[in-house]
């Protein structure tokens, strides 16, 4: 059950970010290019970590999701208490 929830959440967030690149400030083409350019090294790192004997699928998924959650908690106060006008999605 936990795997189903994890895959659903990751898929939902991936497609939400991919489909909303047009709503970001700046050029739609540049934003889409940057989004695609970030994915290529991410795929390589994921394949490397999952095939590495010390990490495996379980630990790479654990550290990836934990790191994403920690970065989310760090970014929330930066967005809320920022002096800049950062639009929320």
Buried (B, 14 or more C-beta within 10 A) or exposed (E): EEEEEEEEEBEEEEEEEEEEBEEBEEEEEEBBEBBEEEEEEEEEEBEEBBEEEEBEEEEBBEEBEEEEEEEEEEEEEEEEEEEEEEEEE
